[in-house]
């Protein structure tokens, strides 16, 4: 299962990534909301975990954009 974690706080990304990888999951991370949108366009992620309040683009637009990519 491939997880995509998006958060502008490095410590949150590092902790979440560490735990997920330890459990055997593949994890892609980014701290940039703009880069997240690019990665969502090209990637097929099983689960997307995102911070809801980020600079430039917050989690809600990313959520609806990711749903558009899935269809």
C-alpha positions in Angstrom: 0.0 0.0 0.0 1.4 3.4 -1.0 0.8 6.4 1.3 1.3 10.0 0.3 1.8 12.3 3.3 1.6 16.1 2.9 2.4 18.4 5.8 4.4 21.7 6.0 5.8 20.7 9.3 9.0 18.6 8.9 8.7 16.9 12.3 5.2 15.7 11.5 6.3 14.3 8.1 9.4 12.7 9.6 7.5 11.0 12.5 4.6 9.8 10.3 6.9 8.5 7.6 9.0 6.7 10.2 6.0 4.9 11.7 4.5 4.0 8.4 7.7 2.6 7.0 8.3 0.6 10.2 4.9 -1.0 9.6 6.0 -2.0 6.1 4.2 0.7 4.0 5.7 2.6 1.1 5.6 6.3 1.9 6.0 9.4 -0.3 6.2 12.8 1.5 6.3 16.4 0.7 6.2 19.7 2.7 5.1 21.7 -0.3 1.4 22.0 -1.2 2.4 23.0 -4.8 4.6 19.9 -5.2 1.9 17.8 -3.7 -0.5 18.7 -6.6 2.2 17.8 -9.1 2.9 14.4 -7.4 -0.9 13.7 -7.3 -1.1 14.2 -11.0 1.6 11.7 -11.7 1.2 9.2 -8.9 -1.2 6.5 -8.0 -1.5 6.6 -4.2 -3.7 4.3 -2.2 -4.0 6.8 0.7 -3.4 10.5 0.9 -2.9 12.1 4.3 -2.7 15.9 4.3 -2.5 18.8 6.7 -5.7 20.9 6.3 -3.9 24.3 6.8 -0.9 24.9 4.7 0.6 27.9 2.8 -0.4 28.6 -0.8 -2.8 25.6 -1.1 -4.5 24.1 1.9 -5.7 20.5 2.3 -9.3 21.0 1.2 -8.4 22.0 -2.4 -5.9 19.2 -2.5 -8.5 16.8 -1.4 -10.9 17.7 -4.2 -8.0 17.8 -6.8 -7.0 14.3 -5.8 -10.5 13.0 -6.2 -10.5 14.5 -9.7 -7.3 12.6 -10.5 -8.8 9.3 -9.3 -11.7 9.5 -11.8 
